[in-house]
Amino acid sequence: MADHEGLFPGAEPDIAALIADRPNLTMDPADGLMLEGVALATIARDLGTPCWVYGAGTIRARLAALGDALRGAKLDHAHIHYAVKANDHLAILAIMAAEGVGADVVSAGEFQRALKAGIPASRIVFSGVGKTVADLRLAVSEGIAQINVESREELAMLSAVAEAAGRVVDIVIRVNPDVDAETHAKITTGRAENKFGIAWDEAEAVYGYAATLPGLRALGLAVHIGSQILSMAPFRAAFGRVGELVERLRASGHMVTRVDCGGGIGIPYGAEAAPSLGDFAAALAETLGGLGLDLMLEPGRWLVAPAGVLLASVVLAKQTGTRRFIVLDAAMNDLVRPAMYDAWHGIVPVSAMDSAGPVTAADVVGPVCETGDTFARDRMLPLLGPEAVVAILDAGAYGAVMSSTYNARPLAAAALVDGDRYAVISPRQDIAALWSRETVPEWLSDAAAPSY
């Protein structure tokens, strides 16, 4: 199985190629690396590092490109629901709300974040394998658009909740098509051994069962086979199987009017070929487009990953034996993807002068007390001295949202760029906030200190 989260074959792109492949980035000779119209050096100076920076214009442009591709394939009944798990910041969700995009949520917290940002419940879909009764009650009480049900057991839970509330809830049945997404094993979700969805050979029986339950209106199917998918073959295989199931269910007398196609389309983090939106839309059109269905898409990473960078400053550069280490003030608690998935992220000096210097191999690491706190190995980078700032690219998805305070490190600040202006959207967490929720039992503070 291909591992698109890890290192890719062939030569890694150099700094110039990384910038050239990203239209939202430019290197100004005086101001250095620019995200849209703002110098990242300015944000690093004003907010300090580590710091997340997102581009609102980049997100809007990617939404427009996806919409154009869908319309070009005559998929006029396709609707976008942003996967909130990729980046749940209220500012990012507010952009989606302003653009008329719906949301795909996987927890009560994400649901309430989407509502807070202005996305109405009528445009929110609730996915996920472990919805609790409390989650379902909240969704039903708010009039959620759709719940993607993942098991026979969840159907019974939801039916009881809906009936008690006197509501009828629109649902789709998530099926597991047993298709290999050809991506990292930890983000593959559509194989038979994965925890997600209903087994393929049980799907028709479960759909029939759903149709008998009070409080539920079964309208269709859902499928999501994984994340960071760069080939169209897995999509075609999964959508093709779902299309055949739609026809069988209809032949059995069931109403099937919609298919939630999930998300998963990947991005090139390095030198990989970018997946074609036109090819993706064509795969949808050829497999599901002729069935008179409302189609739903749940992109996350594709929309927001290229819109974000993580700024970090060099603490020091050190030589240990034959290895050169560049130690940053950002760490795995900020961006865990390299430690969790061996994920590759481009790293670009923010200063134009630094970027133009001669390069040598270096390991880029953070200060956390884990060997896994490594952003890159043998990366060709210029000699960077203390306080030099670098941008870790394509960090807008599964970055800040997965951050922690491990090693008692406060959460980083965040800024939103929009054209030539920017605003702080999250201040740096105060050190004291790390223990603001903690208390010490009275008997501990009253205990006499032992003598050792």
Summary of the structure (lengths in Angstrom):
residues: 452
radius of gyration: 23.7
end to end distance: 56.2
largest distance: 80.3
contacts: 1543
relative contact order: 0.17
helix: 36%
strand: 25%
